[in-house]
Amino acid sequence: MPDWEEAAAAAADDARRAAATAGGPSAELLGAFLPELARACDTGRRLDAAALAGFRALGARAADEAVPLRALIDLYLSAAWRAWRQLPAVGQDDPEAIRAAGEVVLHAIDDAVAAIADGHETARRTALLLEESNRREFVDDLLEGTGDPAALLSRAERYGLDLTGTHAVAVIRGAAPVSDTSPLLSQTASALTAMAATDFLITTRHRRMIAILPTPGLVTALPRGAGDRVGVGRSHRGVASVALSYRDALDALDLAERLGLTDPVVHAEHLLVYRVLTRDREAMRDLIDAVLTPLETARGGAGPLLDTLDAYFATGGNTTATAARLHLSVRAITYRLHRIRDLTGHDPAAPADRFVLQTALLGARALGPGPS
């Protein structure tokens, strides 16, 4: 055995003892590093493809074992300088021999460390992609309510969710699309953590941010940009809670848009009356057609009269306040109210007729475009 190989074997033993004492990565992750240094020093050749492939595999193994790359590189460099001290050329008086040995060894070290770093980083990227794919699949199953409930419970624990409790979902529809790399996600998580919140998950879906919260009250911690709107679902308990609340939140956003609401945060529980009104869509359409469609025959169309009804109901049936709200005279408002009565057969000033008119008006908003 050449002197350098003997030195490498001794250095390997030294490295194993040092690694065990320091409590760092196992010296087994060195693989054939020191023998390869010996071969390179003996032949003057750089590491071949097979050796580099072996080091890439060791780097991947270290990543799988959660060994930090910095600690892995330190293991290799420490083993190298321990071996260097035992290099026969170092003990000679020939500077040229020392220089030549140093160049070969440094090249070999550089190649080996580059290979383990490449293997480590590749394995980490692969693991991250797999984790991202698994997380996305979990989020989709959770929000859609698909998948085995028992499996969802187990998978949820991995992401810090206890699906046996109550949850509410907030959907943030922003002026700009949100991606998984958006800083908004980390900002939201930090804001919730600052409120000592636990059992939450921040994610994205269809370019919107989704916040799964243990209570709707935490929606106040969600950072919002100008023009953003938040739909908040009702709280539900159990494995299906997230899917139910998610649908609530989406419905709240859609209803708020159709109703022309200006509140930046809309709660599904505050819009339940509209869900009741639209549960029987055919019956509601019949009511709208019977009550509001006749207003289309008015001069100027139904729009001004519908605006008058809206303002009249909003002010509690106060004609003077309605006039001020619409910047019209009381006489003009009175004329419009009489015109509504004549066209629809329902008097806005009569309690029973007012209920019919207001129900039809709310139903028309909830269902979408109606008379104009």
DRENLOKE-876973 format. One record per residue: x, y, z of N, C-alpha, C, O in turn. Coordinates in steps of 0.05 Angstrom, whole numbers, plus 5000, padded with zeros to 4 digits. Layout:
# DRENLOKE-876973
XYZXYZXYZXYZ;...
# end
This chain:
# DRENLOKE-876973
501749765000500050005000501850255000503550275017;501450444981503050684981502750835007500750805022;504851005013504751155038502251325041501151355063;501451445018499151635020496551485026494851595040;496351235016493951085023493951005052491851005065;496250945063496350885091495651135107494251125128;496551365098495851615111492851665109491651765128;491651605086488851645083487251465102485251555114;488151215105486751035123486951135152484951125167;489251235159489651335186487951585190486751625211;487751755169486152005171483251935173481752075186;482351715159479551635160478851555189476651635199;480551405201480051335229479951575247478351605265;481851765242481952015257479352175253478252285272;478352175228475852325222473452205236471752345245;473351935237471151805250471051865280468951915291;473451865292473551925320472752215325471352275344;473752395308473152675311470152725308468952885323;468952595288466052635283464452535306462452665314;465252305317463752185339463952365364462052405379;466352485368466852655392465252915389464153005409;465253025365464053285361460953265359459553465361;459953025355457052995352456053095326453653155324;457753125306456953215279455952995262455252785272;455953045235455052835217456852585219459152595226;455552355213457052105214459252105193458952195171;461651995202463851975183463251785160464751775141;461151625163460351455141459651615116459851515093;458851865120458152035097460652115081460352235059;462952055091465452105076465751905053466951965033;464551675056464751475035467651415029469251355047;468251425003471051374994472651624990474551634974;471851835004473152095000476252075004477752154987;477051975027479951975033481451775015483651845006;480451535010481851364990481951494962483951454948;479851644955479951784929482052004929483452054909;482352134951484552334954487252194951489052294938;487451964963489951804961490551734932492851764922;488551644918488851564890489651804873491451794856;488352034878488952274863491852364868493252444849;492652354893495352434900497452244887499552334878;496751994887498651794876498851804846501051774835;496551864832496551854803496852134791497652164767;496252344806496252614795493752674779493652884766;491752494779489352534763487052634781486952574805;485252774768482952874782480952654786481152444773;478952694803476952484808475352424783474652594768;474852164779473352084755470352104759469452174781;468852044737465952074738464651894758462751974772;465651654761464451464780464751564809462951544825;467151674815467651774842465752014847464652034869;465552194828463852424832460952344835459452464851;460052144820457252044823456851934851454751974863;458851804862458651704889458351924910456851894929;459852144905459652364924456952514922455852604942;455852524897453152644894451152474909449352584922;451452214908449652034923449852074953447852064967;452352114962452752164991451552434999450352455021;451752634982450452884987447452864989446152985007;446252704971443352654972442552504997440552575009;444152315005443652165029443652345053441952335071;445652525054445852715077443352895078442352945100;442352985055439953145054437552995065435953095080;437352735056435152565066435252525096433252495109;437752525107438052495136438052755151438652775175;437352975136437053245148439753345159439753505178;441953265146444553375153444953645138444753645114;445353865152445754115139448154105120450153975126;447954245098450154245078452654365091454854265085;452454565107454754685119456254485136458754465136;454754325152455954125169457253905152459353795160;456053835130457153625112459753715100461753565100;459853965091462354075079464554085100466854035095;463754175124465754185146466853905152469253885158;465253695150466253425155468353355134470453245141;467853425109469753365088472353525090474553415087;472053785096474453945098476153875122478553875121;474753805144476253715168477753465163480053435171;476453275149477753025143480153075124482252945127;479853265106482053325087484453445101486753365095;484053635119486353745132487753555151490153575156;486153375163487353165179489152975162491252895170;488152915138489652745120492152895110494252775106;491853155105494053315094496453305113498753295103;495953315138498253315157499853055155502153045163;498552845145499952585144501052525116502052315111;500752725099501852695071504852675072506152855082;506052455061508952425062510452665050512552735060;509352785029510753005016511053245034512953395031;509153275053509253505071511753495088512853705095;512553255095514953225112517553245098519653235111;517553275071520053305056520953595055519553775061;523453615046524553885042524353985014525454195007;522753834997522453914969519954084966517753974966;520254344963517954524961516254454936513754474937;517554374915516154304890514254064894512054064884;515253864909513653634914511153704932508953604927;511653884951509453974968507354124952504954084955;508354304934506554454917504954274899502454314896;506254084886504853904868502753734883500453704873;503453634906501553484922499253654930496953564930;499753904938497654084947495754144924493254144929;496754194900494954244877493054014872490654044868;494253774871492653534866490453494887488153454881;491353514912489453474934487253684935484853624939;488053934930486054154930484054114907481654164911;484954034884483153984862481153764869478753784864;482253554881480553324888478453404909476153334908;479353564929477553664950475353834937472953804943;476154014920474254194907472254034891469854094893;473053844876471253684859469353524877466953504871;470353404899468753244916466653414931464353334932;467453644941465653814956463453924937461153944944;464253994912462254094893460253874887457853924884;461153624885459353394879457453344902455053304898;458453354927456653294950454653534952452253484959;455553774947453754004949451553984927449154044932;452353894903450353864882448353644889445953684885;449353424899447453204907445653294929443253224929;446753444949445153544971442953734962440653704970;443653924945441754124936439653994918437354064920;440453814901438553684883436553524900434153534894;437453384920435653224937433753414952431453354956;434853644962433153834976430953944958428653974965;431754014933429754124914427653924908425253984907;428553674904426553454899424653424922422253394918;425853424946424153394970422153624973419853584981;423153864967421354104969419154084949416854154955;419854004924417753974904415653764912413253804907;416653544923414853334932413053434954410653384955;414353574973412853684996410753884986408453894996;411554054967409654254956407354114942405054194944;407953904927405853744913404053614933401553614929;405153494954403453374975401753574989399453524995;402953804995401354015008399154124991396954165000;399754154965397654254947395354044944393054124944;396153794943394053584941392353584967389953544966;393653614990392253625015390353865016388053835024;391254095008389554335008387154304990384954374997;387654194966385454144947383353954959380954004958;384353734971382453544983380953675007378553615011;382353835022381153965045378954165037376854165049;379554335017377654535009375354424993373154534994;375854214979373754084963372153884979369953804971;373153805002371753615019371953335008370253165014;374053284992374453014980376452854997377852975014;376652604992378552445006377352315031375252385040;378752115041377851975064378152145089380252255094;375952175105376052355129378352275148379652455159;378652015153380751935172383552015161385252095176;383951975135386452055123386952355124389152445129;384852505120385052805122385852885150387453065154;384652755170385352815198388352775203389652945215;389352555193392152495197393952685182395952775192;393252735157394852915140394853205151396853345149;392553285162392353555173394253605195395353825198;394853405212396653435234399453525225400853675239;400153425202402853495191403053785185405253895185;400753925180400854205173399754375196399054615192;399654255220398854415243395954465247395154645261;394254295234391354335237390154105253390853875249;388254175270386753975285383853985275382354155283;383253805256380653815243378353725261376053715252;378953645285376753575303375453815316373353805327;376854045313375754295324374154455304373554355282;373554705311372054885293374055045276376255105285;373155105252374855265234373055445217370755375210;374155675209372855855190374955925169377355945175;374055955145375856005123375356295113373156385109;377556435109377456705097378756695070380956585067;377456805050378556815022379057105016377257265017;381557165009382257435002382457464972384157344959;380657614961380557674933381957934929380858144933;384457924920386058164918385858304890384958184871;386858544890386958694864388958564846388758584821;390958424858393058284842393057994851392457934874;393657814832393757524839395857464859397957604861;395357264876397257184897398356904890396856724883;401056884891402356624886403356514912403356644932;404356264910405456134934407956264944408756224967;409256424927411756554935411256844944413156994950;408756924945408157204952408857254981408357084999;410157484987410757555015408257585032408457585057;405957615019403457655035402957405052401757435074;403757175043403256925059404856925085403756875106;407456995083409156995107408257235125408457205150;407457455114406557675130404057605146403757675169;402257465132399757375146400457175168399357205190;402156985163402856785183404256925207403656855230;405957125201407257275223405257425240405457445264;403257545226401257705240399557525258398857605281;398857295249397257105265398957005288397856975311;401456945283403156845305403557055326403656995350;403757305318403957525337401557545355401757655377;399257455346396757455362396557185378394457135389;398757035378398756775393396756585381395756405395;396256605355394356425342395756165335398156165328;394355945338395255685330393055545314390855655311;393655315304391655155289390655315265388255335260;392455425249391655575225393455485202395655375206;392455535178394055465154393555685133391355765128;395755785122395655995101396555865075398655745074;394955895054395555775028394355945006393256165011;394555854982393355994959391655794943392155554943;389755904929388155734910386855924890385656124897;387155844865386056014843386956304845385456484840;389556334852390856594853389756774875389957024874;388456654895387556804918388756684944389556454944;389056854964390156754989387856635006385656755007;388356405017386356265034387556245062389756155066;385956325082386756305110384756125124382456185126;385755895134384155715150384655775179386855735189;382555875193382955995220381255845240379155735234;382155835265380555705286378055865294376255755306;378056125288375856295294375656525274377756625266;373256605266373056825246374157095257374957265241;374357125284375357375295378157435287378957665287;379757235280382557275272382757405245384957475236;380557445231380657565204381757855207382757965187;381457975230382458245234385558255232386658475227;386858025235389758025234390757995205393158025200;389057945186389957895159390658155146388958345144;393158185136393858435122392458445095392158245081;391558685088390058725063391258965048392159155060;391158945022391959175005389559324996387259245000;390059554984387959724974386359564952387559444934;383759564955382159424935381659134942380159004928;382959024963382558744970379858714984378958894999;378658484980376158424995376458145007377557964994;375458115031375657865046372857745050371157875061;372557505041370057355046370557165069372557005068;368857165090369357005113367056805116364656885119;367656545116365656345119364856305148366256395166;362656175152361756115179363455895192364755735178;363555895218365055685233363555425232361155415235;365055215227363954945227365854765242368254825245;364854535251366454355266366754085251364953995237;369153965254369553705243371153715217372053925208;371553475206373253445182372153605159373653715143;369553615156368253755134368154055138367154205121;369054155162368654435169369954625149368854835142;372354555140373854735122372554765095372254985085;371654535084370354545058367754705059367154865041;366154675081363654815084364155115086362855285074;366055185103366655475107367855595083367455835077;369455445068370655545043368455615023368555825010;366455445020364255505002362655755012361855914996;362355775038361056005050362556265042361256465033;365156255044366756495038366556575009366356815003;366656374991366456434963363656554956363456744941;361556434968358856534964358656824974357256994962;359856874997359757155008361057354989360057574986;363357274978364657454959362957504934362657734925;361757294924360057324900357557494906356857664890;356357444928353957594936354657894940353158074931;356857944953357658214959358158374933357458604930;359258234913359658364887357058424873356658634862;355158224874352658274860350958484874349458634862;351158494901349658684916350858964917349659154926;353358984907354659244906355559334934355759574939;356059144952356959214979359759334978361459254961;360259524995362859664995364659575018366959655019;363659425037365259335060367559165050367158985034;369959215060372259055052372258765063373458585051;370758725084370458455096367558385097365958535109;366858165085364058075084363857805097365357615090;362057775116361657525131359257375120357157495117;359657125115357456965104354956965122352756965112;355356965148353156955167351457215165349157205173;352657435156351157685154349557685128347857865125;349957505110348557505084346657265082345857205060;346057145104344356905103341556965092340356795079;340557205096337957275086337857255056335857185044;340057325043340157315014340157025004339056954983;341456845019341356565012338556445015337756284999;337156545035334356465038332656555015331056405004;333156805007331556924985332056774959330356754942;334556674955335256554929335156254930335956124911;334256134952334155844954332355724932332955524920;329955854929328155784908328355994886326756184885;330255954868330756164848328456204829327956424821;327055984822324856014804322656184816321556364802;321956134841319856284855320756584857319056764854;323356624863324256904866324157044839323357284838;324856914818324657034791321757104785321257314773;319956934792317056994788316257244803314857414792;317157264828316557504844317657754832316357964830;320157734823321557974810320058054785319458294781;319357854769317857914744315158044750314358234736;313857944770311158044776311258324788309458494783;313258374805313258624821314958844808314159074807;317358774798319158984789319259024759319759244750;318658814744318758844715316959064704317759204685;314559114716312859334706314259604708313459794693;316259634725317659894727319159964702319860194697;319659764685321159814660319659984641320760104622;317060004645315360164626315460454633314360624618;316660524656316760804664318660964646320460854634;318061224643319861394628322561404641322861464665;324661344626327361334637328061054646330261014656;326260864644326860584652326460544681325560724696;327060304690326660224718328760334737328260344761;331160404727333360484743332760694764333260654788;331760934757331161144776329161054798329461124821;327160904790325160814809326360604829325660604852;328060434818329360234835331260374855331360294878;332660584846334360734864332760874885333560884909;330460964878328661094897327760894919327760954942;326960654910326060454929328360384948327960354972;330760354936333060274953333560484974333960414998;333560744967334060954986331760975006332261035029;329360934997327060955014327160735036326560795059;327860505028328060285048330360325067330260275091;332660435056335060475072334560695093335860685114;332760875088332261095107329861035125328861215139;328860785123326560715140323960835131322160875148;323760885105321160995095320861295100318661395100;323061435104322961725109323361865082325461855070;321262005073321362135047323362365046324762395026;323562515067325462735068328362635067329962745052;328962435083331662315083332262195055334562205046;330262075043330661955016331362164996333162134980;329962394998330562614979333362724983334762774963;334262745008336962845013339062635003341062714993;338462385007340262174998340662174968342862124958;338562234953338662224924339062504912339162534888;339262704930339662984920337363074902337763194881;334963004911332463084897330663224916331163234940;328563344905326563474922324663264934324363044923;323363344956321463154968319163114949318062894948;318463314933316263284914316963084893315262924885;319563084884320362884863320262604875319462414861;321062564900320962304912318062214915317461974909;316362394924313562324927312362234900310762044899;313062374879312062304852313062024844311461864834;315561974849316661704842315261484858314661274847;314761534884313461324900310661274890309761044890;309261484882306561444871306761294845305061134839;308761354829309061224803309660924808308660754793;311260854828311760574834309260434842308760214834;307660564859305060454867303260394843301960184841;303160594825301360564801302260334783300660194772;304960304779305960104761305959824772305459634758;306459804798306759534810304259444824303859204829;302559634832300259554849300959524878299359434894;303459594885304359584913305259854923306859994910;304159934945304660204956307060184975306960044995;309360324969311760304987311160405015312660335033;309060565019308460675045306860475062306660505086;305760275049304160075064305959845073307359735057;305859775099307759565109307759305094309859205087;305359195088305258945073306458965045307958795036;305659185031306759225004309759285005311259204987;310559435026313459495028315059235030317259215019;314059045046315458795049315758655022317858545016;313658655006313658524979315758654962317358524949;315658924961317459074944320359034952322158994936;320859044979323659014988324658734984326958704977;322958534987323858254982324558224953326558094947;322958334935323458304906326058454899327658364883;326458684912328858844906331358694916333358684901;331358584940333558434950334058184934336358114929;331958054926332257814910333557874883335157714873;332758094871333858174845336858224847338358154830;337658344869340558394873342058124877344258084866;340857954893342257704900342557524875344557384872;340557534858340657354834342257474811343057324793;342757734813344257854791342658064776340658154787;343558144752342258354738339258304734338458084726;337658504741334858484737333758714720335158794701;331458814726330459034711332259274711333559334732;332359424690334059664689332559884673333660104670;
# end
